């Protein structure tokens, strides 16, 4: 069963929250972040390389020193202020008419180590190391991770009750997503929330695998360095926003390929026909509408590709995934792309950009062909995590992204 606790968040005054809150560090590159970062934006802390002209290496000592300086400065200027007591927080996001409600909590490092916090993707050490440095130098979790859990009626009722009141924050960001935050500060509700989660068996990492792994590594380091470690220290916990799985929507995560592995269009289509039933759909964008159906854009035309029986295994949580079918039957067998993590012949496009982005990249000549996939379901994600398996790279895309800077968790009590 999972363990959570409340915390005294460091957060902006309500009148400047929209100026401070930012997109996550890994959604923007350095040039994009520099272009949009206002004076008070958290981007100066989580992407400090943008404070230099020209932009410096984000992994340099100078960048890390700038991050520490800015975090202190934001607190000195009262752009970030710590709450006097520990709370839970309800955080909602509204995009395209859909609202999802989560709880901002501190999750337990030991739950990650023991596997109660379940992952569905592999992490890369260099990205873990970078995030670990940021946690260590700031002694804080500056950005939350994004978890899901199986719905609990009582938690849903508590969250709904809190969200019926006046929010502490209510703002719409530049991308049109509305963000609201409520504070749960009464001891009876805090204690009950903690108690309910002590009977919930697992969390599932939706987004933030590297931040989760980095936070756990910092906690273990601090534990090893403390001869009087008890397990109750603040460093045993890290900040997460946890959502009931029924609230969440997973978007498609699509692929664009630079070349046809030496083939012309006719040869490529002929090879595809061995594993897929194909139908040309014309000039208009075509989106797959069911599992095991793909759409492909090639030479100015859209195609529907339906995987033939025998190309997938519906009894295998990995084999049933459309990303697995595409990887095995197209990218590997036909196009010769063996490792999605290292190949420079492939790129990935999140569903939030729309299928028009696929068309644009092929029409420009940058890419030769694009594939759009039907989104993975939450059930597929949890089934894979429960079975201990790992999804292929770039399988899930969650929107909206959590805003950074709405709450921050320090790794000591004050």
C-alpha positions, 0 to 999 in steps of 0.5 A: 500500500502506498504512503503519502504525506502533506507538505508546506508548499513554496508557492507564488502569491495569487496575484502573480501565479500566472507570471511565475508558473511555467511549462515543464523543463522538458517541453521547451528547448532553451531558445523557446524558453528564453523567448517566452520567459517573463521576469518572474517565470520559473523557467529562470530556475528550471532552465537557467541557461536562458539567462545568458546570451548566448545561451550556455550549456544547460549542464554546465556548472555556471547554469547550475549556479544560476539556478541556485541563485535564482531560486534564492532570489525568487524567495527573497523577492517574495515571488515564492513563499512557503506555507506556514503549515502542511497541507494537501492541495487540489489541482485542476486543469481544464483543456478543450472542455475536459477537466481533470482533478488531482491531489498534490501530495508527497509520495514516498521514496521507498514506495518507488524502490519497492515497486509500489510506484509503477513505471511503464518506461525505461529511463536514461541515466544522463537525464536522471543525473541532470534532474538529480543535480537540480534536486540536490543543489536546490534541496527541493522538488521544483517540479511535480511528477504526474501519477495516476491511481485507480479510482476511489469514491471517497477521495473523489468526494473529498476532492469534489467538496474541496473544489466546490469552494473558492480556489486559491488560484484560478488562471488561464495560461497562454496555451488556453489551459485553465489551472486552479488550486485549492488548499486542504488544510484541516487536520481531519481531512488531511488525516483521512486522505492519508489513511485512505491512500494507505489502503491503495496498492499502487501509483502509476507514473504517467509522466515524469519517469526521470524526475521520479527516479532522480528524486528517489536517488536523492532520497537514498543518498540523503538516507545513506549520509544520515547516521540518525535516519528514521524514515520520517525525514522530509527527504524520504518524500517527493512532490507528485500530483496524483489523478484518478485514472478515470480523469486522464486522457492519453493522446497519440504519439506519432512517428516520422521517418527520414527515408524509405531505406533505399526503396521507392514508393511502390516497393515500400507499399508492396512490402507493407501489404504483407502485414497490413490491409491498405486503403488510400484515403486521399489528400485529407488528413485521416486519423486512425479510429480503432486499435490496430489501425494506423494512418500513413502519410506518403507522397502527398496521400493519406492511407489507412493501414489495418494490421492483419491477424497474426501480426499482433498478440492480444493476450500479450500486454506488450504484443497487443500495443500498436507501437509494438506492431509498428516497431516490429512489422514496419520500422524494424523489418521493412525500414531497418530501424532497430533502436528507437532510442538511438536512431537518427532516422526517426523522430516522434511527434506528440498528439497535441501538435495534430496530424497536420504536423506530420503532413508538414514535415513530410511535405517539407522534404525533411521526412519521407513518411509519417505514421499516426497511431491510435492512442494507448488506453489507461487500462493498457498502461496499468496492465503493462505496469502491473505485469512488470513490463516496459512499453516501447519508447515514446508510447504515451503523451499526456495533455495537459502538462502540469504547470511548474511553479504552482507548488514546490517541495523542500527536502527539509522541514523549513 
